Amino acid sequence: MAKELKNLTKRAENYSAWYNELVVKADLAEQADVRGCMVIKPYGYAIWEKIQQSLDRRFKETGVQNVYFPMLIPKSFLSKEADHVEGFAKECAVVTHYRLKNAADGSGVVVDPEAKLEEELIIRPTSETTIWNTYRKWIHSWRDLPLLCNQWCNVMRWEMRTRLFLRTSEFLWQEGHTAHATREEAEERAKQMIRVYADFVEQEMAIPLVVGVKSETERFAGALDTYTIEAMMQDGKALQSGTSHFLGQNFGKAFDVQFVDQENKLDYAWATSWGVSTRLMGALIMTHSDDNGLVLPPNLAPIQVVIVPIYKGEAEKAAFDEKLGALADSLRKRGLTVKYDNADNKRPGFKFADYELKGVPVRLVMGGRDLQNGTIEVMRRDTLEKETVPMDGIEDRVEAMLQDIQHNIFNKAKAFLDAHIFPCDNYAEFKERVKDGGFFLCPWDGTAETEARIKEDTQATVRCIPFDTDQSNPGTDMVSGKPAVCRAIIARSY
């Protein structure tokens, strides 16, 4: 292996260090010059583009259209919905002036004190306020509904403790905002979008999930209900990977978005919002990757197949270029992303280590003897298994292998998730075992007081009340001793 891999911390030694190093060494992202922000490098952004493209198609299939709203929000907008502003007030970055000038002493530029804004502007932490202020102009009649919009953009939430992809002050995301004529329609849309997210994450990212509804304490600020997809990382911690919110009429009333219904009566619009972010990149890395580097699902890999010739001299190189160049073209015609790496500025061993580190699902290698025998070496990244096979039919073999890798890494992650969901009714046992990670399915009395005590004692939180759990007889709360209202997933999280 190349030196880059020898220096990668092992997961068992320090999972956090392994993650931080892998993000940088695999050329996904690096720290920006602005504290708490990141630079997403080309290889990392290529994965994000695939995430975008797949999700965007799914959104549009449900009738959603893309829009774009300004990143600056008047401060007064955030005062109109009390719960919302309380939820985001501590994270807001504020623009107060609109001009710089040269310092009188020639030391550089300073803020011009005469260029103070009449009203401060907030760099968007989320866009409900500015979007619903605009919806007031767009919605007048029930015929204008439903209004189904989404925007791909960046947001700013001033974070004190940051980690690449998982928690940064600025991040990329999409935020959907819909308006409806009835409560039932809005609630169904919120549930529909969490199903869209779950389908994408499981089918394309190969990450198994627990899907459910958040507790009142963990809801989005201003929501009546928040639906969530929770993934389990290899250290047993939860990662909230996407949320969808039923906002009721809170924003309709706050921004006076009224419409004439079919009975010719005025009513306030019902709202949803939903989003996923570049945090999904963190989920992708921590769910599948190993001590050798990234393991990427073929559906999202920027390079699905890399072909590396091992040649001596220009004549042999030309023969490889003809044969393997044709193979690369044949695979591309099947819709695969292929890199033919015949560069002579890096040794084959370095190339192998680099592509392994970057998680390329399938590697094809041909040496001089393979060229004579009509064979090629095939290696799959998920298991690191390799074999030498005939060139005949190699395209079919590669396609089948990519499909198998996609299924295999999902099944591996699903087996891990299933093995680390633990029913637990005893608080002493819970406090001892939660340190080692895992999702604990526990009886909960539904109170914020019990929730707060669990968090204070263990740093674990109620992740969700899962949809697929039988809630007919939840039992007795393990903390308060009161009758439980449900069984909830409780875990430590990122």
C-alpha positions, 0 to 999 in steps of 0.5 A: 500500500502507498504511504498515504494509506499506511498513515490512515488511523484505524477505525478501532483505534480512533474512529473520529480521527479515522473519519477526519483523515479519510475525508482529507486523504481521499480528496473529498474536502478540506478546511477553508480559510474561514473558520468552520467552513469547508472547501469541497474538492472536485472528487467530493463535489462529484459525489454531491452532484450525483446525490443532487441529480438523483434527488432532484429527479425524485422531487420533480416526479412528485410535482416539485419545481425548483426556485431560488430565493435570496440568501439575505433575509431581513431581520424583521422576518425572523421575528414573525414566527416566535418558535422559529426565531427562538430555534435559530437565533443563536446560530444567525450570522448578521450583515450590518453594513454594506460598504468598506473603505481604505483606512486613513493610516493605510493599514487596509480596509475597514467597515465604513461606519456611514454605511450602516444598514437601516435593517440588519440582514440575516444570512439564511439559516433556512428560508421559511421566512423569506419564502412565506413572505413571498408566497403571500404574493403568489397565493390568493385562491385554492386554484393556486394550491398546492404550491410545490417549490424546492431550492438548492442552495447554501445556508449559514448556521454559526457552529462552535464545534465543526467537522467536515460534512457533518457539521459546518457553519456553511453547508450545501443543501436543498430545502423544499417548501410547499403550501396546501389548501388542507391539513390532510394534504400538507401532512401527507406531503410531509410524509411523502417526502420522508419516504422519498428521502428514505427510498433514495438513501437506501436505494442509491446510498445503500444505507439502511434507516430507521424512519419515524417522527421526532419528539416535541423537543427534537422537532424543527423550530416552528413545526407541529411534526418532524419526520426523520430518517436516522442512520447508524454509523459504524461506531453505533452513533446515530446520524440524522440524515434528512427531515421533513416537517409539517408546519401547520398554519404557523407560517401562513398566519405569521406571514398572512398567506390567505386564500379563498377556498372552494366554499368562498371562505378565507383560510390560511395556507398549510405548510411543509418544509423538508431538506437534506444536506452535505451531511449525507456525505458524512453518512456515506463515508461512515457507513461503508468505508474501511481501514483502507479508505472509502467504500462507495456504492456504485450508484454514486461513485464518480468513477465506477470502473478504473482500468490500469495497464502495466506496460513496458515500453511504448510499443506495449503501451500502444497495444494496451491503449488500443485494447483497453481503450476499446474496453473503456468505450464499450463500458461507457456505452453501457452507461458506466463511468470509466477511467482509463489510467495509462499515465506514466507519471505514477507507478501502478502500485501508487495508482492501486492504493489511490483508487482503493483509498478513493473507493472506486468500486471495480478495478481492472488491471492488465499486464503483459502476460494478460495481453498475451493470454486474453485475460484481465485482473478484476478487483472489487473494492467492497471485499478486496477480492480479485481474480484473473478472468478471460476478456470475453464477456468482461462487460457483462461481468463488470455490470453484474459485479457493480450491481452485486457491490451495491446490494452487498454493502447495503446488506452488510450495513443492514446486518450491522444496524439490525444487530445493534438495535436493542430492546431495553426496559432497564435504565441502569442497563441502558446507561451502561450499554449506551456508552458502546453505541447502538439504537435502544428501543425503550419505553418512554412516557413522552415527557420532556422531563424524562427526555432531559434526564436521559440526555443529562445522564448519558448524552443520548437523545430520543432520535425518533418514534419509529414507524415500523414498531408495534406501539400497542403495548409500550410498557413502563417508562424505564426512567420515571416508572410511569406508563409509557406512551410509546417505544422510542429509539434512543441513542447517542448521535452526531 
